[in-house]
Amino acid sequence: MFTRTVARRLLCAALFACGAWLWPVPSGDAVAATSAWSSEEPLDATARPARLRLLAGGPEKDGGDTLLLGLEFELLPGWKVYWRAPGDAGYPPEVDWSGSENLAPPSFLWPVPERFRVLGLETLGYHNGVVFPVRAGVQDANAPVRLRARVTYLVCDEICIPGEADLSLDLAGAKAGAASPERTAIAHALARVPGEGAPVGLAVERAEYAEASGLLSVVGRAEAPFRSPDLYVEGPEGLFFAAPETRFWSGRRHALFRLAVEGPGGVPPKLAALRSQDLRFTLVDGAGKVDLRAVERILPVSPAPVGALAPETLAAVLLLALLGGLILNLMPCVLPVLSLKLLALAGHGGAARVEVRKGFLASVAGILFAFLLLATLIALLRGAGHAVGWGFQFQAPLFLLSMIVVLTLFAANLWGFFEIRLPGALQIRLAGKGGQGMAGHFLTGVFATALATPCSAPFLGTSIGFALSRGPLEIYAIFTALGLGLALPYLLVVAFPALATRLPRPGPWMGVLRRLLGLALLATALWLLTVFASEIGERASLAVGVLMAGLFLATGLRARFPKSRRSLGALIALFLLLPLAVTLTAPGAPSPPPAAGEGPWQPFDAGRIPALVADGKLVFVDVTAKWCLTCRANKELVLDQGGVRERLESEQVVAMRADWTRPDERIADYLATFGRFGIPFNVVYGPAAPAGVPLPELLTQAAVLKAMAQAEGAK
């Protein structure tokens, strides 16, 4: 039947033929063109909400044999067509090119989609209109190209309408092209395809899945600060990935995306289901058509590390924080903290229960105050763009110096050399008598917290990592839970004061205990002095050490000869030497960090890891610091012993050590890619685990060897 539509098409074909014969062709035969629309009738919402056509933009490069094509959808306002992973409903366009001639199999490209949410369902696609870029090789660049495309698609608004279109376009060849509206439209669409065009400065670094909570955690990095990032995840059929929650750090140059994963029936899938094939991650940043950055990466998913369960609710994290704070009482830093606890307990022997409760509640208040102060400092520093983590204050020389002075004075006080009376009748009495010294009990709690922070513990890293990837409210809540965990032994005595009142009354035995505990505090001060030396320099630490020794001896002389002018003169001379000590401290250069080359260890270089893994090597990374006592315990008891030491020394393994004694943003950013903000931290890379296998805070021979076997793919 000769219809009006057919007549229009014949007229267009005749006009096109005449135009092609009369109009000069630019340096080749492949002129940019379009096919006819799939429908010449006006769009309407009941039958034709969409129409489509082919675009030809000429060769990708002059003289090349790859054509730039496009499939254009024109949609009524409010209607959408779907992305390759449509989400909870819908299906993407499919194109059959089998009827084409002189055409290699085309590559269909997908611009960054939008999110749509209707009736609780989330879908991904494009509204109003879109151009899908297509790259297609030409078998013979001098021969005509016949494009034949059968497109099946689905468009939706309040209702969904499936469609099918047969499109055709004939091209004279594929030698050269020229600027045209079609080529411009295809170029604009290509700019929205992840990974196309200039480098975008985005990267997807790693992905971890916590089976218990069904949460997938993905770390993204940006060379320029993130503005409004989003992450699209594609995986095995039947799995659905929700929109992510996003947290930033390192001045918004790192982002942690957490998203729920659902399998059939809406339940979280097993880890094996996610690992049955690599996941495809599309990371985008910016909302406009001009400022969009997008990158795509296919990456295997790793299990969440032991002790880092990525809890689903804040309540679960608070429970982990409480447990972590409690276990912190048993870590290597327990000695000086235990000294204060034992002394407080012994000092209440035979006392009234109400006085016992008051004293220990004051200590609990001191612990909570110290943790809230830490939370405030961390929130302020992170808000200013600084990278901080658990124990960050031990990277500050002034804090170390203060702790050394306080420890020395506390030890002198325990040995009975003097009592400190601060303005306002604030007194520090570690062995308070007669139920007095509430301020002393409070400061004991503060001091216990300060000494506990160089240590880590199971669940501590998880809760700290969760807090530091959230906002100030979560930081305060989790640090409060940590403080309560550390204070639980005190609260136990508050609940059962008989634990203290049934002890023998203070007597001569208390003097012996005080001297023993004072010796423990002096040992702690000496350890901090070695950390101080690594940060400031040996000359400065020597000056501080001599000053503290002189202070300790002078207070001892003053206590033994209270009326002696000689001891008073010694004290005056000591404090006259203080400016000299400060002068010596200022120009001192910090001592170099521990030689990473000792034994099997090499300096840490994250940039070398991918190449080493590609060569079939295992890479073991140990992030440590001189002030980290748990790191020291791991080194002495596991890394330098037995089968682990043998593996680290083998040719198959490259051992790297990162020293975080002093602030190092490079190391802080590396830790943050694993969602960690404190140390110790250890991870193993290998051919079977290019993204790394993180280890728990407390190492064992079995755990390290198992991680190495997993990274190299051993059964």
C-alpha positions as CSV (number, residue, x, y, z in Angstrom):
1,M,0.0,0.0,0.0
2,F,1.4,3.4,-1.1
3,T,0.8,5.4,2.1
4,R,1.7,9.0,3.0
5,T,4.6,7.7,5.2
6,V,6.0,5.7,2.3
7,A,5.8,8.7,0.0
8,R,7.6,10.8,2.6
9,R,10.4,8.2,2.9
10,L,10.8,8.0,-0.9
11,L,10.9,11.8,-1.2
12,C,13.6,11.9,1.6
13,A,15.6,9.3,-0.2
14,A,15.4,11.1,-3.5
15,L,16.4,14.4,-1.9
16,F,19.3,12.7,0.0
17,A,20.5,11.1,-3.3
18,C,20.4,14.5,-5.1
19,G,22.1,16.2,-2.2
20,A,24.8,13.6,-2.1
21,W,25.4,14.1,-5.8
22,L,25.4,17.9,-5.8
23,W,27.1,18.6,-2.4
24,P,30.9,18.2,-2.2
25,V,32.0,15.3,0.0
26,P,34.8,16.1,2.6
27,S,38.0,14.0,2.1
28,G,36.3,10.6,2.1
29,D,33.1,8.6,1.6
30,A,31.7,8.1,5.1
31,V,29.5,11.1,5.5
32,A,27.8,11.6,8.9
33,A,24.2,10.7,8.6
34,T,21.1,9.4,10.5
35,S,18.6,6.7,9.8
36,A,14.9,7.5,9.7
37,W,13.1,7.6,13.0
38,S,11.5,4.4,14.0
39,S,8.2,6.2,13.8
40,E,7.3,9.4,12.0
41,E,4.1,9.8,14.0
42,P,4.0,12.2,17.0
43,L,4.9,10.7,20.3
44,D,2.0,10.0,22.7
45,A,1.9,8.4,26.1
46,T,-0.6,5.7,25.2
47,A,1.1,4.0,22.2
48,R,4.3,5.8,21.2
49,P,6.2,7.3,24.2
50,A,9.5,6.7,22.4
51,R,11.1,6.7,19.0
52,L,14.7,5.9,18.0
53,R,17.2,6.1,15.2
54,L,20.8,5.4,14.2
55,L,23.5,8.1,14.1
56,A,26.7,7.8,12.1
57,G,29.5,10.0,13.1
58,G,32.2,8.9,10.6
59,P,35.4,7.1,11.5
60,E,36.8,7.5,15.0
61,K,40.1,8.6,13.5
62,D,40.9,9.8,10.0
63,G,41.9,6.9,7.9
64,G,40.8,4.4,10.5
65,D,38.5,1.5,10.1
66,T,36.4,2.0,13.2
67,L,33.1,3.9,12.9
68,L,31.5,6.0,15.6
69,L,27.8,5.2,15.7
70,G,25.0,6.0,18.0
71,L,21.6,4.7,18.9
72,E,19.4,7.7,19.9
73,F,16.2,7.4,22.0
74,E,13.8,10.3,22.0
75,L,11.3,10.0,25.0
76,L,8.3,11.9,26.2
77,P,9.0,13.9,29.4
78,G,8.9,11.6,32.4
79,W,9.5,8.4,30.5
80,K,12.7,6.4,30.8
81,V,14.7,3.7,29.2
82,Y,16.9,1.3,31.2
83,W,20.6,0.9,31.8
84,R,22.4,-2.4,31.3
85,A,21.8,-3.3,35.0
86,P,18.2,-1.9,35.4
87,G,17.9,-2.5,39.1
88,D,14.7,-3.8,40.8
89,A,12.6,-3.8,37.6
90,G,12.8,-3.4,33.8
91,Y,15.2,-4.6,31.2
92,P,17.8,-2.8,29.0
93,P,17.7,-2.3,25.2
94,E,19.1,-5.1,23.1
95,V,20.4,-4.7,19.6
96,D,20.7,-7.4,16.9
97,W,23.2,-6.3,14.2
98,S,23.2,-9.6,12.4
99,G,21.6,-8.2,9.2
100,S,24.5,-5.7,8.7
101,E,27.1,-6.0,6.0
102,N,30.8,-5.1,6.0
103,L,30.6,-4.6,9.8
104,A,32.5,-6.3,12.6
105,P,30.6,-7.0,15.8
106,P,29.9,-3.6,17.3
107,S,30.7,-2.5,20.9
108,F,27.7,-1.0,22.6
109,L,28.6,1.6,25.3
110,W,26.6,2.8,28.2
111,P,26.6,6.3,29.5
112,V,26.4,6.9,33.3
113,P,22.7,6.3,34.4
114,E,20.4,8.0,36.8
115,R,18.7,6.6,39.8
116,F,14.9,6.4,39.9
117,R,12.8,5.4,42.9
118,V,9.1,4.5,42.6
119,L,7.0,2.7,45.1
120,G,10.0,1.6,47.1
121,L,11.7,0.1,44.0
122,E,15.0,1.6,42.6
123,T,15.8,1.4,38.9
124,L,18.6,2.8,36.8
125,G,18.3,4.4,33.4
126,Y,17.8,7.6,31.4
127,H,14.9,10.0,31.1
128,N,13.7,12.2,28.3
129,G,16.3,11.0,25.9
130,V,19.7,9.4,25.5
131,V,22.3,8.5,22.9
132,F,24.1,5.2,23.3
133,P,27.5,5.3,21.6
134,V,28.5,2.4,19.4
135,R,32.0,1.5,18.1
136,A,32.0,-0.8,15.1
137,G,34.9,-2.0,13.0
138,V,34.6,-2.0,9.2
139,Q,35.9,-5.1,7.4
140,D,36.7,-3.2,4.2
141,A,37.1,0.6,4.6
142,N,36.6,1.2,0.8
143,A,33.4,-0.8,0.5
144,P,29.9,0.4,1.4
145,V,28.6,-0.3,5.0
146,R,25.0,-1.5,5.4
147,L,23.7,-1.0,9.0
148,R,20.8,-3.1,10.0
149,A,19.7,-3.0,13.7
150,R,16.7,-4.7,15.3
151,V,16.2,-3.1,18.7
152,T,14.0,-4.4,21.5
153,Y,13.5,-2.2,24.5
154,L,11.2,-1.2,27.4
155,V,10.2,2.3,28.3
156,C,8.4,3.2,31.5
157,D,6.6,6.0,33.3
158,E,3.5,5.2,35.4
159,I,3.1,2.2,33.0
160,C,5.7,0.3,31.0
161,I,5.5,-0.3,27.2
162,P,7.8,-2.7,25.4
163,G,8.9,-1.8,21.9
164,E,10.7,-3.1,18.9
165,A,12.2,-1.2,16.0
166,D,14.0,-2.1,12.8
167,L,16.6,0.5,11.8
168,S,18.7,0.8,8.7
169,L,21.4,3.1,7.4
170,D,23.7,2.8,4.4
171,L,27.1,4.4,4.4
172,A,29.4,4.8,1.4
173,G,32.6,3.7,3.2
174,A,34.8,4.4,6.2
175,K,37.7,6.5,5.2
176,A,37.2,9.9,6.9
177,G,34.6,12.0,8.6
178,A,33.8,15.6,9.3
179,A,32.2,17.6,12.1
180,S,28.5,17.2,12.2
181,P,25.6,17.4,14.6
182,E,25.5,13.6,14.7
183,R,29.2,13.3,15.5
184,T,28.8,16.0,18.2
185,A,25.9,14.1,19.8
186,I,27.9,10.9,19.9
187,A,31.0,12.7,21.3
188,H,28.8,14.2,24.1
189,A,27.5,10.7,24.9
190,L,31.0,9.2,24.9
191,A,32.0,11.8,27.5
192,R,29.5,10.2,29.9
193,V,30.8,6.7,29.4
194,P,33.0,5.7,32.3
195,G,36.7,5.6,31.5
196,E,36.3,7.3,28.1
197,G,38.2,10.5,27.2
198,A,40.9,12.1,29.4
199,P,42.0,10.5,32.7
200,V,39.4,11.3,35.3
201,G,41.4,11.0,38.5
202,L,39.1,8.4,40.1
203,A,39.8,4.9,41.3
204,V,38.0,2.0,42.9
205,E,40.5,0.5,45.3
206,R,38.9,-2.4,47.1
207,A,35.7,-4.2,48.0
208,E,34.8,-6.2,51.1
209,Y,31.6,-8.1,51.9
210,A,30.4,-8.9,55.4
211,E,28.1,-11.9,55.1
212,A,26.6,-11.5,58.6
213,S,25.2,-8.1,57.8
214,G,24.9,-8.3,54.0
215,L,26.9,-5.0,53.6
216,L,29.3,-4.4,50.8
217,S,32.0,-1.9,51.6
218,V,33.9,-0.2,48.7
219,V,36.7,2.3,49.0
220,G,37.0,4.9,46.2
221,R,39.8,7.5,45.8
222,A,39.9,10.8,43.9
223,E,42.8,13.0,42.9
224,A,40.6,16.1,43.4
225,P,38.1,16.2,46.3
226,F,34.9,14.3,45.7
227,R,31.8,16.5,45.1
228,S,28.7,14.3,44.8
229,P,29.9,10.8,44.1
230,D,27.8,7.7,43.4
231,L,28.7,4.1,42.9
232,Y,26.9,1.5,40.8
233,V,27.6,-2.2,41.3
234,E,26.8,-5.1,39.0
235,G,27.2,-8.7,39.9
236,P,25.8,-12.2,39.4
237,E,22.2,-12.5,38.2
238,G,19.7,-12.5,41.0
239,L,21.6,-10.1,43.3
240,F,20.5,-6.5,43.9
241,F,22.7,-3.7,45.1
242,A,21.1,-0.8,46.9
243,A,22.2,2.9,46.7
244,P,25.2,3.4,48.9
245,E,25.7,5.4,52.0
246,T,28.9,7.5,51.6
247,R,31.5,8.8,54.1
248,F,34.6,10.8,53.3
249,W,38.0,11.4,54.8
250,S,41.4,12.7,53.7
251,G,39.9,16.0,52.7
252,R,37.2,14.2,50.7
253,R,39.8,12.5,48.6
254,H,38.8,9.1,49.9
255,A,35.2,7.8,50.1
256,L,33.8,4.7,51.8
257,F,30.6,3.4,50.1
258,R,28.5,1.0,52.1
259,L,25.5,-0.7,50.4
260,A,23.2,-3.5,51.2
261,V,23.1,-6.6,49.0
262,E,20.0,-8.7,48.6
263,G,19.6,-12.1,47.0
264,P,16.5,-14.1,46.1
265,G,13.8,-13.6,48.7
266,G,15.4,-10.3,49.9
267,V,17.9,-12.1,52.2
268,P,21.7,-11.2,52.2
269,P,23.6,-13.6,49.9
270,K,26.5,-15.8,50.9
271,L,30.0,-14.6,50.2
272,A,30.4,-17.5,47.7
273,A,27.6,-16.0,45.6
274,L,29.4,-12.7,45.3
275,R,32.7,-14.4,44.6
276,S,31.2,-16.6,41.8
277,Q,32.3,-13.8,39.4
278,D,34.0,-10.5,39.7
279,L,31.9,-7.5,40.4
280,R,31.8,-4.4,38.1
281,F,32.0,-1.1,39.9
282,T,31.1,2.2,38.2
283,L,32.3,5.2,40.2
284,V,31.0,8.6,39.2
285,D,31.4,12.1,40.6
286,G,29.5,15.3,39.6
287,A,26.0,15.6,38.4
288,G,26.2,17.9,35.4
289,K,26.9,17.0,31.7
290,V,30.1,19.0,31.7
291,D,31.7,18.3,35.1
292,L,31.0,14.5,35.3
293,R,33.9,12.2,36.1
294,A,33.4,8.4,35.8
295,V,35.5,5.3,36.0
296,E,34.8,1.6,35.8
297,R,36.6,-1.3,37.3
298,I,36.0,-5.0,37.5
299,L,37.2,-6.3,40.9
300,P,36.9,-9.4,43.0
301,V,35.2,-9.0,46.4
302,S,37.1,-10.0,49.5
303,P,35.7,-11.2,52.8
304,A,35.6,-8.6,55.6
305,P,38.6,-9.1,57.9
306,V,38.2,-11.0,61.1
307,G,37.0,-8.6,63.8
308,A,35.7,-6.1,61.2
309,L,32.2,-7.3,60.6
310,A,30.8,-4.1,59.1
311,P,27.8,-4.1,61.5
312,E,24.5,-3.0,60.1
313,T,23.4,-0.8,63.0
314,L,25.0,1.6,65.3
315,A,23.8,-0.5,68.2
316,A,26.0,-3.4,67.0
317,V,29.0,-1.2,66.7
318,L,28.5,0.2,70.2
319,L,28.5,-3.4,71.5
320,L,31.8,-4.1,69.7
321,A,33.2,-0.8,71.1
322,L,32.2,-1.9,74.6
323,L,33.9,-5.3,74.1
324,G,37.0,-3.6,72.6
325,G,37.3,-1.3,75.5
326,L,37.0,-4.2,78.0
327,I,39.6,-6.3,76.2
328,L,41.9,-3.2,76.1
329,N,42.4,-3.9,79.9
330,L,44.3,-7.1,78.9
331,M,46.6,-5.6,76.3
332,P,50.4,-5.1,76.7
333,C,49.9,-1.5,77.9
334,V,48.0,-2.8,80.9
335,L,51.0,-2.6,83.3
336,P,50.9,1.1,84.2
337,V,47.1,1.2,84.0
338,L,46.9,-1.9,86.2
339,S,49.3,-0.2,88.6
340,L,46.8,2.7,89.1
341,K,43.9,0.3,89.5
342,L,45.6,-1.9,92.0
343,L,46.7,1.1,94.0
344,A,43.2,2.6,94.0
345,L,41.7,-0.8,95.1
346,A,44.3,-1.3,97.9
347,G,43.8,2.3,99.1
348,H,40.2,1.5,100.0
349,G,40.9,-1.4,102.2
350,G,38.7,-1.3,105.2
351,A,37.0,1.9,104.0
352,A,33.3,2.6,104.0
353,R,31.4,1.4,101.0
354,V,30.0,4.8,100.1
355,E,33.6,6.2,100.0
356,V,34.7,3.3,97.8
357,R,31.8,4.0,95.4
358,K,32.6,7.7,95.2
359,G,36.3,7.1,94.5
360,F,35.7,4.6,91.7
361,L,32.9,6.6,90.2
362,A,35.3,9.6,90.0
363,S,37.8,7.3,88.2
364,V,35.0,6.3,85.8
365,A,34.2,9.9,85.2
366,G,37.9,10.6,84.4
367,I,38.0,7.8,81.9
368,L,34.8,9.0,80.1
369,F,36.0,12.6,80.2
370,A,39.3,11.5,78.5
371,F,37.5,9.5,75.8
372,L,35.1,12.4,75.1
373,L,38.1,14.8,74.9
374,L,39.8,12.4,72.4
375,A,36.5,12.3,70.4
376,T,36.4,16.1,70.3
377,L,39.9,16.4,69.1
378,I,39.4,13.8,66.4
379,A,36.2,15.3,65.2
380,L,37.8,18.8,65.0
381,L,40.9,17.6,63.3
382,R,38.9,15.5,60.8
383,G,36.7,18.4,60.1
384,A,39.8,20.5,59.3
385,G,40.8,17.8,56.8
386,H,43.6,16.1,58.8
387,A,44.0,12.3,58.8
388,V,43.9,11.0,62.4
389,G,43.4,7.7,64.0
390,W,43.6,5.7,67.2
391,G,46.6,6.7,69.2
392,F,47.3,9.7,67.0
393,Q,48.3,11.8,70.1
394,F,51.5,9.7,70.4
395,Q,52.7,11.2,67.2
396,A,52.8,14.6,68.9
397,P,56.2,15.2,70.7
398,L,54.5,17.7,73.1
399,F,52.1,15.0,74.3
400,L,54.9,12.6,74.7
401,L,56.9,15.1,76.7
402,S,53.9,15.8,78.9
403,M,53.3,12.1,79.6
404,I,57.0,11.6,80.5
405,V,56.9,14.4,83.0
406,V,53.6,13.2,84.5
407,L,54.8,9.6,84.7
408,T,57.9,10.8,86.5
409,L,56.0,12.9,88.9
410,F,53.5,10.1,89.6
411,A,56.3,7.7,90.3
412,A,57.9,10.3,92.7
413,N,54.5,10.7,94.4
414,L,54.1,6.9,94.8
415,W,57.5,6.7,96.4
416,G,56.4,9.3,98.9
417,F,58.7,12.1,97.7
418,F,56.0,14.7,97.6
419,E,52.3,15.4,97.1
420,I,51.0,17.7,94.3
421,R,48.5,20.4,95.4
422,L,47.1,22.2,92.4
423,P,45.3,25.6,92.6
424,G,41.8,25.4,93.8
425,A,42.7,22.5,96.3
426,L,42.9,20.1,93.3
427,Q,45.0,17.2,94.7
428,I,46.5,14.2,93.1
429,R,46.6,11.4,95.7
430,L,47.0,8.0,94.1
431,A,46.7,6.4,97.5
432,G,44.2,8.7,98.9
433,K,43.6,8.4,102.7
434,G,40.5,8.9,104.6
435,G,38.3,8.8,101.5
436,Q,39.7,12.2,100.3
437,G,41.2,13.0,96.9
438,M,38.2,12.8,94.5
439,A,40.1,15.0,92.0
440,G,43.0,12.5,92.3
441,H,40.7,9.6,91.4
442,F,39.3,11.6,88.5
443,L,42.8,12.3,87.2
444,T,43.7,8.7,87.6
445,G,41.0,7.8,85.2
446,V,42.2,10.4,82.7
447,F,45.8,9.1,83.1
448,A,44.7,5.4,82.6
449,T,43.0,6.4,79.3
450,A,46.1,8.2,78.1
451,L,48.3,5.2,78.8
452,A,45.8,2.7,77.2
453,T,45.6,4.4,73.8
454,P,48.9,3.0,72.3
455,C,47.3,-0.5,72.4
456,S,44.8,-2.0,70.1
457,A,42.5,-5.0,70.7
458,P,40.0,-7.2,69.0
459,F,36.8,-5.3,68.0
460,L,38.6,-2.0,68.7
461,G,39.8,-1.5,65.1
462,T,36.3,-2.2,63.8
463,S,34.6,0.2,66.1
464,I,37.2,3.0,65.6
465,G,37.1,2.5,61.8
466,F,33.3,2.7,61.8
467,A,33.4,5.9,64.0
468,L,36.0,7.7,61.9
469,S,34.1,6.9,58.6
470,R,31.0,8.6,60.1
471,G,30.0,11.9,61.5
472,P,30.7,13.6,64.9
473,L,27.6,12.0,66.6
474,E,28.8,8.5,65.8
475,I,32.3,9.4,66.9
476,Y,31.1,10.6,70.3
477,A,28.8,7.6,70.8
478,I,31.4,5.0,70.0
479,F,34.2,6.6,72.0
480,T,31.8,6.8,75.0
481,A,31.2,3.0,74.6
482,L,34.9,2.4,74.4
483,G,35.3,4.4,77.7
484,L,32.6,2.4,79.4
485,G,34.4,-0.8,78.3
486,L,37.7,0.4,79.7
487,A,35.9,1.5,82.9
488,L,34.0,-1.8,83.4
489,P,36.5,-3.1,86.1
490,Y,35.9,0.2,88.0
491,L,32.2,-0.2,87.6
492,L,32.4,-3.7,88.9
493,V,33.9,-2.4,92.2
494,V,31.2,0.3,92.3
495,A,28.5,-2.4,92.0
496,F,30.3,-4.7,94.5
497,P,32.3,-2.4,96.9
498,A,33.0,-5.4,99.1
499,L,35.8,-6.2,96.6
500,A,37.7,-3.3,98.0
501,T,36.5,-3.0,101.6
502,R,37.4,-6.6,102.4
503,L,41.1,-6.0,101.5
504,P,43.5,-5.4,104.5
505,R,43.6,-1.9,105.8
506,P,46.5,0.2,104.5
507,G,49.6,-0.5,106.4
508,P,53.4,-1.1,105.8
509,W,52.6,-3.5,102.9
510,M,51.2,-0.5,101.0
511,G,54.6,1.2,101.1
512,V,56.1,-1.8,99.3
513,L,53.3,-1.9,96.8
514,R,53.6,1.9,96.1
515,R,57.3,1.5,95.3
516,L,56.8,-1.5,93.0
517,L,54.1,0.4,91.1
518,G,56.2,3.5,91.0
519,L,59.0,1.5,89.4
520,A,56.5,0.3,86.7
521,L,55.6,3.9,86.0
522,L,59.3,4.8,85.6
523,A,59.7,1.9,83.2
524,T,56.8,3.3,81.2
525,A,58.4,6.8,81.2
526,L,61.6,5.3,79.9
527,W,59.8,3.5,77.1
528,L,58.1,6.8,76.1
529,L,61.5,8.5,76.1
530,T,62.6,6.1,73.4
531,V,59.6,7.0,71.4
532,F,60.3,10.7,72.0
533,A,63.8,10.1,70.7
534,S,62.5,8.6,67.4
535,E,60.3,11.7,66.8
536,I,62.5,14.6,68.1
537,G,66.1,13.3,68.2
538,E,68.5,11.6,70.6
539,R,70.0,14.8,71.9
540,A,66.7,16.2,72.9
541,S,65.5,13.0,74.5
542,L,68.8,12.8,76.4
543,A,68.2,16.3,77.7
544,V,64.7,15.4,78.8
545,G,65.9,12.2,80.4
546,V,68.6,13.9,82.4
547,L,66.1,16.6,83.4
548,M,63.5,14.0,84.6
549,A,66.2,12.0,86.4
550,G,67.3,15.1,88.2
551,L,63.8,16.0,89.0
552,F,63.2,12.6,90.5
553,L,66.4,12.6,92.5
554,A,65.8,16.2,93.7
555,T,62.3,15.4,95.0
556,G,63.8,12.4,96.7
557,L,66.4,14.5,98.5
558,R,63.8,17.1,99.4
559,A,61.7,14.4,100.9
560,R,64.6,12.9,102.9
561,F,66.0,16.2,104.0
562,P,63.0,18.5,104.2
563,K,64.9,21.2,106.0
564,S,68.1,21.0,104.1
565,R,69.0,24.1,102.1
566,R,71.2,21.9,99.9
567,S,68.3,19.9,98.6
568,L,66.4,23.2,98.0
569,G,69.4,24.6,96.1
570,A,69.5,21.4,94.0
571,L,65.9,22.0,93.1
572,I,66.5,25.6,92.2
573,A,69.6,24.6,90.1
574,L,67.5,22.0,88.3
575,F,64.8,24.4,87.2
576,L,67.5,26.9,86.2
577,L,68.7,24.2,83.8
578,L,65.2,23.9,82.3
579,P,65.7,26.7,79.7
580,L,69.0,25.0,78.6
581,A,67.1,21.7,78.1
582,V,64.5,23.5,76.0
583,T,67.2,25.1,73.9
584,L,68.8,21.7,73.4
585,T,65.4,20.3,72.3
586,A,64.7,22.8,69.6
587,P,67.4,22.1,67.0
588,G,67.6,18.4,67.6
589,A,66.9,16.4,64.4
590,P,64.7,13.4,64.8
591,S,66.4,10.1,64.6
592,P,65.7,8.1,61.5
593,P,62.9,5.5,61.7
594,P,63.8,1.9,62.3
595,A,65.7,0.5,59.3
596,A,63.0,-1.2,57.2
597,G,65.7,-3.3,55.6
598,E,66.5,-5.2,58.9
599,G,66.1,-8.9,58.2
600,P,63.6,-9.6,55.4
601,W,61.9,-6.2,55.6
602,Q,61.9,-3.6,52.8
603,P,60.6,0.0,52.9
604,F,56.9,0.3,52.3
605,D,55.9,1.2,48.8
606,A,52.3,0.7,47.9
607,G,53.0,1.5,44.2
608,R,55.2,-1.6,43.9
609,I,52.6,-4.1,45.2
610,P,50.5,-4.6,41.9
611,A,53.7,-5.4,39.9
612,L,55.0,-7.8,42.5
613,V,51.7,-9.6,42.7
614,A,51.6,-9.8,38.9
615,D,55.0,-11.5,39.1
616,G,53.5,-14.2,41.3
617,K,55.0,-12.8,44.6
618,L,53.3,-12.7,48.0
619,V,53.5,-9.2,49.6
620,F,53.2,-8.9,53.4
621,V,52.7,-5.4,54.7
622,D,53.2,-4.5,58.4
623,V,52.2,-1.1,59.5
624,T,53.7,-0.4,62.9
625,A,55.0,2.4,65.2
626,K,57.4,2.6,68.2
627,W,54.6,3.7,70.4
628,C,52.3,0.8,69.5
629,L,52.8,-1.9,72.1
630,T,50.4,-4.4,70.4
631,C,52.6,-4.0,67.3
632,R,55.7,-4.8,69.3
633,A,54.0,-7.9,70.8
634,N,53.0,-9.1,67.2
635,K,56.6,-8.6,66.1
636,E,58.2,-10.4,68.9
637,L,55.8,-13.3,69.3
638,V,54.7,-14.0,65.7
639,L,56.5,-12.1,62.9
640,D,60.0,-12.9,64.2
641,Q,59.2,-16.5,65.1
642,G,58.8,-20.0,63.6
643,G,57.1,-20.6,60.3
644,V,56.0,-17.0,59.7
645,R,59.6,-15.8,59.9
646,E,60.7,-18.6,57.5
647,R,58.0,-17.6,55.0
648,L,58.9,-13.9,55.3
649,E,62.5,-14.7,54.5
650,S,61.7,-16.9,51.5
651,E,62.2,-15.6,47.9
652,Q,58.5,-16.0,47.2
653,V,57.6,-13.3,49.8
654,V,58.3,-9.6,49.8
655,A,57.9,-8.2,53.3
656,M,57.3,-4.4,53.6
657,R,57.2,-2.4,56.8
658,A,55.6,1.0,57.2
659,D,56.7,3.1,60.2
660,W,53.9,5.3,61.5
661,T,55.7,6.6,64.6
662,R,55.6,10.1,63.1
663,P,52.6,11.5,61.2
664,D,52.6,10.3,57.6
665,E,49.6,11.1,55.4
666,R,50.7,8.5,52.9
667,I,50.4,5.7,55.5
668,A,47.1,7.2,56.9
669,D,45.6,7.1,53.4
670,Y,46.7,3.6,52.9
671,L,45.1,2.4,56.1
672,A,41.9,4.3,55.2
673,T,41.6,2.2,52.0
674,F,40.9,-0.7,54.3
675,G,38.6,1.3,56.5
676,R,41.3,1.2,59.3
677,F,42.3,4.3,61.3
678,G,44.7,2.7,63.8
679,I,47.5,0.1,64.1
680,P,48.6,-2.6,64.2
681,F,47.6,-3.4,60.7
682,N,48.8,-6.3,58.6
683,V,47.7,-7.5,55.1
684,V,48.9,-10.1,52.6
685,Y,48.6,-9.7,48.8
686,G,49.1,-12.5,46.3
687,P,47.9,-13.8,42.9
688,A,44.7,-15.1,44.4
689,A,44.1,-11.9,46.5
690,P,45.4,-8.9,44.6
691,A,43.2,-6.6,46.8
692,G,44.8,-8.1,49.9
693,V,43.8,-10.3,52.8
694,P,43.7,-8.2,56.0
695,L,44.7,-9.8,59.3
696,P,43.2,-9.3,62.8
697,E,44.9,-6.9,65.3
698,L,46.4,-9.7,67.4
699,L,48.4,-12.0,65.2
700,T,49.0,-15.8,65.5
701,Q,51.2,-18.1,63.5
702,A,48.2,-19.9,62.2
703,A,46.3,-16.8,61.1
704,V,49.3,-15.4,59.2
705,L,50.1,-18.7,57.5
706,K,46.5,-19.2,56.6
707,A,46.3,-15.7,55.0
708,M,49.4,-16.4,53.0
709,A,48.0,-19.6,51.7
710,Q,44.8,-17.8,50.8
711,A,46.6,-15.1,49.0
712,E,48.7,-17.5,46.9
713,G,45.6,-19.6,46.0
714,A,46.5,-22.8,47.9
715,K,43.7,-25.2,48.6
